Amino acid sequence: MGNLAPIPELLSVLRELDLRRIRIEDKHLARLETLPLIHRDPFDRMLVAQALSDDLTVLPADPVSARYGVRVADARE
């Protein structure tokens, strides 16, 4: 795995795909505190907490996220 390559037109792609950004809320932090330590990356753990709290699908670069029971979509498709 590596870092995501920069996407110069990211904002326009997000709008075109009708994707939305979500803020970190108290409920996400509370859920984060209950997660088992399957994954050590704090950013990925926060994505999992948000997905579990808000019934969202994640597009992880790391397949470990699926072990938390969240819906995972393959970003390469």
N, C-alpha and C positions, 0 to 999 in steps of 0.2 A: 504494500500500500504506500501511497505517497500523498503529497499535498495536491489539492485541486488546482488545476491550472487557472490563471486569471481569465476572466471572461469580460472583455471590454464592454460589451453591450448587455451586461447582466440585468440592469434595470428594465430595459425594453423586453428582454426575454421573459422576465418575471411577469410583467404586465401582459404580454402576449399569451402566456400560459395560465393567466388568472391565478397566480400563486400569491399568497399573502405572507407577510412577516408577522410573527407573534412576539409579544413582549414577555419577559420573565415576570410571572406573577407569584404572589404568596403561595397559591395552591401548587405551583410547580416546585417551589422550594420545599414545601411540606412533603410532596411526593418524592423528591430527590432524597430526602432524609431516610425514606423507607426502603430505598432500592438496595438489594444485595450488591456486594462489591464484585460483580461479574466483570465489569469494564473499569479500567483505571483512568481513562481519559475524562476529565471533568466536563468538557464541552459535549462529548457524546452522551454522557450520563444525563446532562441537562436536556438534551434533545429527547432522550428516552422518557424522562419525567414529564416533559411537555406532551409528548405523544400519548402517554398513558392517561394523563389528566384530561386531555381534550379529545381523546379518541381520534388521533391523527395517524397518518401513515408517514413513516420516515424514509428518507433516501440516504441511507448511511454509506460512507466509504468503507466502513468496517462491519462485516457480517455478525460480529459479536452482539450487536444491538438486538438482533432477533431473539437472543436467548432470554431477554426480558419479557417476551410475550407481546411485543408491539408488532403492528403490521409493518412489513418492510417491502418496499418496492425497489426493483433493480434500476438504478440510475442510468445504466447503460442501454436500457431498452428505449 
